Amino acid sequence: MTCVDWARLLVRGCWVRTVPSAPTWGIRHVGRHANVHRSVVRRSRDRDGENDRDDGGENRRLSLPLFPAPSPGGEERARRTERAAFAAVGPEPGEAIDKARGFPMSYKVAVVGATGNVGREMLEILSERGFPVSEVVALASSRSLGQEISFGDRTLKAKVLDHYDFSDTDICLMSAGGSVSKEWSPKIAAKGCVVIDNSSAWRYDADVPLIVPEVNADAIVGFKKKNIIANPNCSTAQLVVALKPLHDAFKITRVVVSTYQSVSGAGKEAMDELFTQTRAVFVSDPIEVKKFPKRIAFNVIPHIDVFMEDGYTKEEWKMMVETKKILDPKIKLTATCVRVPVFISHSEAVNVEFENPVTAEEARDILREAPGCLVIDKREPGGYATPYEATGEDATYISRIREDATVENGLSFWCVSDNLRKGAALNAVQIAEVLINRKLITPKAQKAA
Ligand SMILES: NC(=O)c1ccc[n+]([C@@H]2O[C@H](COP(=O)([O-])OP(=O)(O)OC[C@H]3O[C@@H](n4cnc5c(N)ncnc54)[C@H](OP(=O)(O)O)[C@@H]3O)[C@@H](O)[C@H]2O)c1
């Protein structure tokens, strides 16, 4: 069991089934996929208090294992989980699956960084969504050779990236950090394998499209220049999903965003650090600070990534540059990025100024229909989304939508999403689905036949 598995179970209050050993997390094997299924549909629908229906009769369902059994008496939790599963997961997500099943086409996919937080999530999402794979290969560093990793009901054994030949692989989902990607992505791409990269190594390259399928899927055609497609930073992905429909309707001029980012955004060791420090506080052990610049347990740290000359951090700079590249270069954006002691899911407080007048009601109506968005906005205690609800889900949750009377045409809202899913793994798989849906790649095995 991984730290991500454990964190997801922690927030969902789920039950432990069997217990072999797990050094850091103290828990061993948990019934994560216990008989609970979720549905994936084409578009998000309103889940706020006024309209409590599930799918408006339009949603195509695909039953897939994902969530562990709810805790006893957790009917409301199960209901909300089910409802959240109706969140949009990209432009017509079922389409890749349906089409693929209609065609005898499947793809050899490699996941680089398969032992990490994002890599494991990628494998899970490929399986959940029935991605048309002929073979999946799990790759990591030599440290992980032979390590077992779940892929649906199967177990894969990790191979070493350095020794793997990509000649017959169609798609590489890369999530092993910037330096590994800088070295390996061009080599892999040169073998005719399309690289979808999660690091920041290629995001700002003019010849590499930076894609969030709900926002700028059409830009994907540019991938042919380098055979590489970049995934945005986790905090940018959820932000642009929420901003896109508002920009289309009212034209955004300026955004002020403050983030509350979970520790999983900094990798598996960072999750271990929050766990270990939290435990140390309770048992009065000394607190060790390794991954973060200050103690993270029972604290918040207004610093993510390195400092830039102008006083912003690189994480804040990334949000600004990536929003411009994905959404509109004319949008002005200023960010303050903060790490909080939450295991999974990033939250953002967003203030937006528009060229045209906007009301909260209009914004709410637009966001209710927007792909990837799920509005929970009841204006009462608990009538909003928190990281607790967003963890394990695909949607970008939007709450607290209100007009900002201090500026002309201003709006504020709260936005939460699972950083390992929409912020990384899900977005990467959605990009691969766009490649397939738009027939931009053909399996090498088929070409050879
Ligand atoms: N976490 C997020 O929310 C998020 C969001 C967007 C983007 N990203 C990006 O996704 C990437 C991975 O993040 P993560 O959170 O999954 O990190 P992580 O949990 O620390 O995992 C890192 C993965 O990279 C592998 N790796 C490291 N060095 C390698 C090498 N030389 N050759 C092959 N594999 C190597 C590791 O394998 P070993 O286990 O063998 O060391 C591990 O599988 C990073 O670039 C990160 O910036 C993360």
The ligand as a Gaussian input file, in Angstrom:
#p B3LYP/6-31G(d) Opt

LIG

0 1
 N        2.269000      15.332000      -7.486000
 C        1.598000      16.212000      -8.211000
 O        0.546000      16.745000      -7.810000
 C        2.099000      16.581000      -9.547000
 C        1.285000      17.341000     -10.354000
 C        1.734000      17.689000     -11.617000
 C        2.977000      17.290000     -12.005000
 N        3.766000      16.533000     -11.183000
 C        5.071000      16.134000     -11.671000
 O        5.085000      14.724000     -11.883000
 C        6.397000      14.220000     -11.639000
 C        6.337000      13.095000     -10.616000
 O        5.768000      13.560000      -9.411000
 P        5.383000      12.560000      -8.230000
 O        4.613000      13.375000      -7.274000
 O        4.796000      11.309000      -8.751000
 O        6.850000      12.217000      -7.618000
 P        7.290000      10.971000      -6.722000
 O        6.140000      10.419000      -5.970000
 O        8.471000      11.426000      -5.967000
 O        7.764000       9.852000      -7.798000
 C        8.862000      10.039000      -8.645000
 C        8.925000       8.903000      -9.655000
 O        9.990000       9.155000     -10.568000
 C       10.838000       8.007000     -10.629000
 N       12.215000       8.374000     -10.940000
 C       13.009000       9.220000     -10.264000
 N       14.232000       9.279000     -10.830000
 C       14.188000       8.427000     -11.887000
 C       15.137000       8.020000     -12.871000
 N       16.378000       8.513000     -12.901000
 N       14.753000       7.130000     -13.816000
 C       13.513000       6.610000     -13.811000
 N       12.569000       6.949000     -12.893000
 C       12.911000       7.849000     -11.951000
 C       10.718000       7.418000      -9.250000
 O       11.153000       6.062000      -9.306000
 P       11.813000       5.376000      -7.998000
 O       10.663000       5.009000      -7.115000
 O       12.506000       4.193000      -8.591000
 O       12.732000       6.375000      -7.391000
 C        9.226000       7.550000      -9.021000
 O        8.537000       6.526000      -9.711000
 C        7.228000      15.437000     -11.209000
 O        7.851000      15.948000     -12.354000
 C        6.199000      16.404000     -10.710000
 O        6.628000      17.723000     -10.812000
 C        3.350000      16.162000      -9.971000

